[in-house]
Amino acid sequence: MKGLKASPNRPSYDVVIVGGAMYGSSVAWFLASNPDFDGSILVVERDPSYEFSSTAHTNSCMRQQFSNEINVRISQFAADFVSNFRRYFNDDPRVPDIPIQSYGYMYLADSEEFAEVLRDSQKIQAACGAATKIMTPEEIKRDYPFYQLDDIVAGSHNLVNEGYFDGGTVFDWWKRSAREHGAEFIHNEVVSMTLNESASKVSSVTLGSGEVIDCGTVVNASGPRAVLTARMAGIDLPVEPRKRYTYIFAAEQPLDRDLPLTIDPSGVHMRSDGTYYLAGCPPDVDPAVDYDDFEQDHSLWQEKVWPIIATRIPQFEAIKLINSWAGHYAFNTFDQNAILGPHTEVKNFIFVNGFSGHGLQQSPAMGRGTAELIIYGEYRALDLSPFNYARIPAQQPFVEKAVI
């Protein structure tokens, strides 16, 4: 979409979406493809190369291992959406099939306290129909003999609809199909917003090119920059960019079976990635960073990641780093869960923000729910109200224990 024009076709739109990456495109597609919506949609994207977006740096993972039922349900819809991708596009023969590489997730607990958290979460997951099972160290060793488990007391594992998928293809088809259904994407930037006299509504947005666009609804889909968009409407938002690091490596002695996405008690995670392996982690000191700061801390690999994965899997003592990058989480400092729904005072300002690393796998359900809210004034398929912005001024955090 590098060739997008800068100027909108109209002076007003029913919905203006600020940000055209995964979430802006998801909301646009679910709106535009819904036969009950006949309004106009403008998606404003400041960088249609998406080079520095969270979408471009995602590891495209999917899991059902959450501690809240609604988060489990959200991922189950994502798994269904990806597994039946072409069907959701009305069996369009141009649309490819997208398999889920179900290598599974493996949470490792090195204390009884954490093991109990995993057991409690497994009960919630099982009630939702997830195939998660709690494993003893002996059972883990039986199925995955390459792990070193001397410090492990239990694991939580699921091989059904957990692993990774081609998120880029989902994103591409949301963009393409949304445009085919009438959504307009432009290469521009929203630089300010004008509220009505009572400050209860955003009446217009101003673009970097100078145009003033009247709007019915504004959707904040600005990823790590969400706080900048919110400030234009006089709103404070507890979202900031946090760096996360990804490493691709080859093993001199590859494992004889797939490596589940393994969450080590240290916070380092690793999984199979085709013929290579992928690892990642947060930094030990995890501050907010500048929006344009993607500089890598190369000492993190040498001093933390490699020693931990080589200890957990001794076959990984001899490995070669192939590639690495730093990306940004849109980190919700309030409770690390998504922020959705309307603002409590500026009623036509809608949030899809703060996913704290869960964004890609949650984008089908959150995009659908946001479209439902705009069209019908309510969530219909899944009740996403626990994520609504109203919990923030009310100081009622909605805590998710399974945050990576």
C-alpha positions as CSV (number, residue, x, y, z in Angstrom):
1,M,0.0,0.0,0.0
2,K,3.0,2.3,-0.5
3,G,1.2,4.0,-3.4
4,L,-1.7,5.3,-1.3
5,K,-2.9,8.8,-2.1
6,A,-2.7,11.5,0.6
7,S,-6.0,13.3,0.2
8,P,-9.4,11.9,1.2
9,N,-12.2,11.8,-1.3
10,R,-14.8,13.4,0.9
11,P,-15.1,16.2,3.5
12,S,-16.8,13.9,6.1
13,Y,-16.9,10.2,7.1
14,D,-19.1,8.2,9.3
15,V,-16.0,6.5,10.8
16,V,-12.4,7.8,10.8
17,I,-9.8,5.2,11.9
18,V,-6.5,6.6,13.1
19,G,-3.9,3.9,12.2
20,G,-4.1,1.4,9.4
21,A,-2.0,-1.5,10.7
22,M,-3.5,-4.8,12.0
23,Y,-6.2,-3.2,14.2
24,G,-7.1,-0.3,11.9
25,S,-7.5,-2.8,9.0
26,S,-9.4,-5.3,11.1
27,V,-11.9,-2.8,12.3
28,A,-12.2,-1.4,8.7
29,W,-12.8,-4.9,7.3
30,F,-15.3,-6.0,9.9
31,L,-17.2,-2.8,9.4
32,A,-17.1,-2.7,5.6
33,S,-18.0,-6.4,5.1
34,N,-21.0,-6.2,7.4
35,P,-24.2,-5.9,5.4
36,D,-25.8,-3.9,8.3
37,F,-23.2,-1.1,7.8
38,D,-23.7,1.3,4.9
39,G,-21.5,4.2,6.2
40,S,-18.3,5.7,5.0
41,I,-14.9,4.7,6.4
42,L,-11.6,6.6,6.2
43,V,-8.4,4.9,7.4
44,V,-5.5,7.3,8.0
45,E,-2.0,5.7,8.1
46,R,1.1,7.7,8.6
47,D,3.5,5.1,7.2
48,P,1.9,2.6,4.7
49,S,5.1,0.7,4.5
50,Y,4.3,-0.4,8.1
51,E,8.1,-0.9,8.6
52,F,8.1,0.2,12.2
53,S,4.7,-1.0,13.3
54,S,4.0,-3.6,15.9
55,T,2.3,-5.6,13.1
56,A,5.5,-5.8,11.1
57,H,7.5,-7.1,14.2
58,T,5.0,-9.6,15.4
59,N,5.9,-13.3,16.0
60,S,2.4,-14.3,14.9
61,C,1.7,-16.5,17.8
62,M,-1.6,-18.0,19.0
63,R,-2.5,-19.5,22.4
64,Q,-5.6,-20.3,24.5
65,Q,-3.6,-20.4,27.8
66,F,-5.0,-17.4,29.5
67,S,-6.3,-16.9,33.1
68,N,-9.5,-15.1,32.1
69,E,-12.3,-16.9,30.2
70,I,-12.9,-14.0,27.8
71,N,-9.3,-14.0,26.7
72,V,-9.6,-17.8,26.1
73,R,-12.7,-17.2,24.0
74,I,-11.1,-14.4,22.0
75,S,-8.2,-16.7,21.0
76,Q,-10.6,-19.5,20.2
77,F,-12.4,-17.2,17.7
78,A,-9.0,-16.3,16.3
79,A,-8.2,-19.9,15.8
80,D,-11.5,-20.5,14.0
81,F,-11.0,-17.4,11.9
82,V,-7.5,-18.4,10.7
83,S,-8.4,-22.1,10.3
84,N,-11.5,-21.1,8.1
85,F,-9.9,-18.0,6.6
86,R,-11.4,-18.4,3.1
87,R,-14.8,-19.1,4.4
88,Y,-14.8,-15.8,6.3
89,F,-14.2,-14.2,3.0
90,N,-17.2,-15.8,1.4
91,D,-15.1,-18.6,-0.1
92,D,-13.3,-16.1,-2.4
93,P,-11.0,-18.4,-4.5
94,R,-8.3,-15.7,-4.3
95,V,-8.0,-16.1,-0.6
96,P,-5.5,-18.7,0.6
97,D,-5.8,-21.3,3.3
98,I,-3.8,-20.4,6.4
99,P,-2.7,-23.3,8.6
100,I,-1.9,-23.0,12.3
101,Q,1.4,-24.5,13.1
102,S,0.2,-26.2,16.3
103,Y,3.5,-26.7,18.0
104,G,1.8,-25.8,21.2
105,Y,2.7,-23.7,24.2
106,M,4.6,-25.0,27.1
107,Y,4.6,-23.0,30.3
108,L,7.2,-24.2,32.8
109,A,6.8,-23.6,36.5
110,D,9.7,-23.7,38.9
111,S,7.7,-23.2,42.0
112,E,4.5,-24.6,43.5
113,E,3.0,-21.1,43.6
114,F,3.4,-20.7,39.9
115,A,2.3,-24.3,39.3
116,E,-0.9,-23.5,41.2
117,V,-1.6,-20.5,38.9
118,L,-1.2,-22.8,35.9
119,R,-3.6,-25.4,37.4
120,D,-6.2,-22.7,38.2
121,S,-5.9,-21.3,34.6
122,Q,-6.1,-24.8,33.1
123,K,-9.5,-25.3,34.8
124,I,-10.8,-22.1,33.2
125,Q,-9.4,-23.2,29.8
126,A,-10.8,-26.7,30.0
127,A,-14.3,-25.2,30.8
128,C,-14.0,-23.4,27.5
129,G,-13.1,-26.6,25.7
130,A,-9.4,-26.0,25.4
131,A,-7.1,-29.0,25.3
132,T,-4.6,-27.7,27.9
133,K,-3.2,-30.3,30.3
134,I,-1.0,-30.0,33.3
135,M,2.1,-32.2,33.1
136,T,4.6,-33.5,35.6
137,P,8.3,-33.2,34.9
138,E,8.3,-36.9,34.1
139,E,5.5,-36.5,31.6
140,I,7.3,-33.5,30.0
141,K,10.5,-35.4,29.7
142,R,8.7,-38.4,28.1
143,D,7.3,-36.2,25.3
144,Y,10.2,-33.7,25.0
145,P,13.4,-35.5,26.3
146,F,15.6,-32.5,25.2
147,Y,14.5,-30.3,28.2
148,Q,16.6,-30.0,31.3
149,L,14.0,-30.0,34.1
150,D,15.8,-30.3,37.4
151,D,14.2,-27.1,38.7
152,I,10.7,-27.6,37.2
153,V,7.8,-28.8,39.2
154,A,5.0,-28.7,36.5
155,G,4.2,-27.6,33.0
156,S,1.1,-26.5,31.2
157,H,0.8,-27.6,27.6
158,N,-1.7,-27.5,24.7
159,L,-1.1,-28.8,21.2
160,V,-4.5,-27.9,19.7
161,N,-4.8,-24.5,18.0
162,E,-1.7,-23.2,19.8
163,G,1.5,-22.2,18.0
164,Y,1.9,-19.7,15.2
165,F,0.4,-18.7,11.9
166,D,0.9,-16.3,8.9
167,G,-0.4,-13.1,10.4
168,G,0.9,-11.1,7.5
169,T,-1.5,-12.8,5.1
170,V,-4.4,-12.0,7.4
171,F,-3.4,-8.4,7.5
172,D,-3.0,-8.2,3.7
173,W,-6.4,-9.6,3.1
174,W,-8.1,-7.3,5.6
175,K,-6.6,-4.3,3.9
176,R,-7.4,-5.5,0.4
177,S,-10.9,-6.7,1.1
178,A,-11.8,-3.6,3.2
179,R,-10.9,-1.4,0.3
180,E,-12.8,-3.6,-2.1
181,H,-15.8,-3.1,0.2
182,G,-15.5,0.7,0.1
183,A,-13.2,1.6,2.9
184,E,-10.8,4.4,1.9
185,F,-7.1,4.2,3.0
186,I,-4.9,7.3,2.8
187,H,-1.2,8.1,3.4
188,N,-1.6,10.9,5.8
189,E,-1.5,11.7,9.6
190,V,-4.2,13.0,12.0
191,V,-2.5,15.9,13.7
192,S,-5.3,17.4,15.8
193,M,-9.0,16.9,16.7
194,T,-11.8,19.4,17.4
195,L,-14.4,18.7,20.0
196,N,-17.9,20.1,20.2
197,E,-18.7,22.8,22.8
198,S,-19.6,20.3,25.5
199,A,-16.5,18.2,24.8
200,S,-18.7,15.2,24.4
201,K,-17.8,14.4,20.8
202,V,-15.0,14.7,18.3
203,S,-16.6,16.8,15.6
204,S,-13.6,16.8,13.1
205,V,-10.0,15.7,12.6
206,T,-7.3,17.7,10.9
207,L,-4.8,16.0,8.7
208,G,-1.2,16.8,8.3
209,S,-1.9,18.0,4.7
210,G,-4.3,20.6,6.1
211,E,-7.7,19.1,5.3
212,V,-10.4,19.2,8.1
213,I,-12.6,16.1,8.0
214,D,-15.9,15.9,9.8
215,C,-16.5,12.5,11.5
216,G,-19.2,10.5,13.2
217,T,-16.9,8.1,15.1
218,V,-13.2,8.2,15.7
219,V,-11.3,4.9,16.3
220,N,-7.9,5.0,17.9
221,A,-6.0,2.2,16.3
222,S,-2.6,3.8,16.7
223,G,-0.7,0.9,18.3
224,P,2.2,2.1,20.6
225,R,1.4,5.7,19.5
226,A,-2.2,5.4,21.0
227,V,-1.5,8.0,23.7
228,L,-0.6,10.6,21.1
229,T,-3.9,10.1,19.3
230,A,-5.8,10.2,22.6
231,R,-4.2,13.4,23.7
232,M,-5.7,15.1,20.6
233,A,-9.1,14.5,22.1
234,G,-7.9,15.6,25.6
235,I,-7.7,12.0,26.9
236,D,-5.1,10.4,29.0
237,L,-4.3,6.8,28.1
238,P,-2.0,4.4,30.0
239,V,-0.3,3.0,26.9
240,E,3.4,3.3,26.1
241,P,5.9,1.7,23.7
242,R,8.0,-1.0,25.4
243,K,10.9,-2.8,23.6
244,R,10.7,-6.6,22.9
245,Y,13.5,-8.5,21.3
246,T,13.3,-11.4,18.9
247,Y,16.2,-13.7,17.8
248,I,16.3,-16.3,15.0
249,F,19.0,-19.0,15.4
250,A,20.2,-22.3,13.9
251,A,21.2,-25.2,16.0
252,E,24.3,-27.3,15.2
253,Q,22.3,-30.3,16.5
254,P,18.6,-29.7,15.7
255,L,16.0,-31.2,17.9
256,D,14.4,-34.4,16.6
257,R,10.9,-33.0,17.0
258,D,9.1,-29.6,17.1
259,L,9.8,-27.3,20.0
260,P,6.7,-25.9,21.6
261,L,6.6,-22.2,22.3
262,T,8.3,-22.7,25.7
263,I,8.0,-20.0,28.3
264,D,10.9,-20.4,30.7
265,P,10.5,-19.2,34.3
266,S,13.1,-16.6,33.5
267,G,10.7,-14.9,31.0
268,V,12.7,-16.1,27.9
269,H,10.6,-17.9,25.4
270,M,11.6,-20.1,22.4
271,R,10.0,-22.2,19.7
272,S,10.5,-23.9,16.4
273,D,10.5,-21.6,13.3
274,G,10.7,-23.7,10.2
275,T,14.2,-25.1,10.0
276,Y,15.4,-22.5,12.5
277,Y,14.3,-21.5,16.1
278,L,13.0,-18.3,17.5
279,A,13.6,-16.9,20.9
280,G,12.5,-13.7,22.6
281,C,12.3,-11.8,25.9
282,P,11.7,-8.5,27.5
283,P,14.8,-6.6,28.8
284,D,15.6,-6.8,32.5
285,V,15.0,-3.1,32.8
286,D,11.8,-2.4,30.9
287,P,11.1,1.4,30.6
288,A,9.0,3.2,28.0
289,V,11.1,4.0,24.9
290,D,10.9,6.7,22.2
291,Y,8.5,5.9,19.4
292,D,11.4,5.7,16.9
293,D,13.8,3.8,19.1
294,F,14.3,0.3,17.6
295,E,18.0,0.0,18.5
296,Q,19.0,-3.5,19.7
297,D,20.8,-4.3,22.9
298,H,23.1,-7.0,21.6
299,S,24.4,-7.9,25.1
300,L,20.9,-9.2,25.9
301,W,21.4,-12.2,23.6
302,Q,24.9,-13.0,24.8
303,E,24.4,-12.4,28.5
304,K,20.8,-13.6,29.0
305,V,19.0,-15.3,26.2
306,W,21.6,-17.7,24.9
307,P,22.7,-18.9,28.4
308,I,19.1,-19.5,29.4
309,I,18.1,-21.5,26.3
310,A,21.3,-23.5,26.4
311,T,20.6,-24.4,30.1
312,R,17.0,-25.3,29.4
313,I,17.9,-27.3,26.3
314,P,21.5,-28.5,26.4
315,Q,21.5,-29.2,22.6
316,F,21.3,-25.4,22.2
317,E,24.8,-24.9,23.6
318,A,26.1,-24.8,20.0
319,I,23.9,-22.4,18.0
320,K,24.4,-19.6,15.5
321,L,22.4,-16.4,15.6
322,I,20.9,-15.8,12.1
323,N,18.8,-12.6,12.6
324,S,17.4,-10.4,15.3
325,W,15.2,-7.3,15.7
326,A,13.5,-5.1,18.3
327,G,9.9,-4.2,18.1
328,H,7.4,-2.4,20.3
329,Y,4.6,-3.7,22.5
330,A,1.7,-1.2,22.9
331,F,2.0,-1.8,26.7
332,N,-1.0,-1.0,28.9
333,T,0.6,0.1,32.2
334,F,-2.7,-0.1,34.0
335,D,-3.4,-3.9,33.8
336,Q,-1.7,-5.2,30.6
337,N,-5.1,-6.0,29.0
338,A,-6.7,-4.5,26.0
339,I,-8.5,-1.1,26.2
340,L,-11.7,-1.1,24.1
341,G,-14.9,0.8,23.8
342,P,-15.9,4.4,24.0
343,H,-14.4,7.1,26.2
344,T,-16.6,7.9,29.2
345,E,-17.0,11.5,28.2
346,V,-16.0,11.9,24.6
347,K,-18.6,9.3,23.5
348,N,-17.6,8.9,19.8
349,F,-14.0,8.3,20.6
350,I,-13.4,4.5,20.4
351,F,-10.3,2.6,21.7
352,V,-8.7,-0.5,20.3
353,N,-5.4,-0.1,22.2
354,G,-3.0,-1.5,24.8
355,F,-2.8,-5.1,23.8
356,S,0.6,-5.6,25.5
357,G,1.8,-8.3,23.1
358,H,-1.5,-10.1,22.6
359,G,-2.6,-7.9,19.7
360,L,-2.2,-10.2,16.6
361,Q,-4.0,-13.2,18.0
362,Q,-6.8,-11.0,19.5
363,S,-7.3,-8.9,16.4
364,P,-10.1,-10.9,14.8
365,A,-12.3,-10.8,17.9
366,M,-11.5,-7.3,18.9
367,G,-12.0,-6.0,15.3
368,R,-15.3,-7.8,15.1
369,G,-16.4,-6.5,18.5
370,T,-15.4,-2.9,17.7
371,A,-17.4,-3.0,14.5
372,E,-20.4,-4.4,16.3
373,L,-20.2,-1.6,18.9
374,I,-20.1,1.0,16.1
375,I,-22.9,-0.6,14.1
376,Y,-25.3,-1.9,16.8
377,G,-24.2,0.1,19.9
378,E,-23.3,-3.2,21.7
379,Y,-21.0,-6.2,21.6
380,R,-22.9,-9.2,20.1
381,A,-20.7,-12.3,19.4
382,L,-18.6,-11.9,22.6
383,D,-19.1,-9.6,25.5
384,L,-16.0,-7.6,25.5
385,S,-17.2,-5.0,28.0
386,P,-14.6,-6.1,30.6
387,F,-12.0,-4.4,28.4
388,N,-13.9,-1.1,28.1
389,Y,-12.0,2.1,28.9
390,A,-14.4,2.9,31.7
391,R,-12.5,0.6,34.0
392,I,-9.5,2.9,33.9
393,P,-11.0,6.1,35.5
394,A,-12.9,3.7,37.8
395,Q,-9.6,2.2,38.9
396,Q,-10.9,-1.3,38.4
397,P,-8.0,-3.3,36.7
398,F,-8.9,-6.4,34.7
399,V,-5.8,-8.5,35.4
400,E,-4.5,-11.2,33.1
401,K,-2.0,-13.5,34.8
402,A,-0.6,-15.0,31.6
403,V,1.3,-12.1,30.1
404,I,4.5,-12.9,28.2
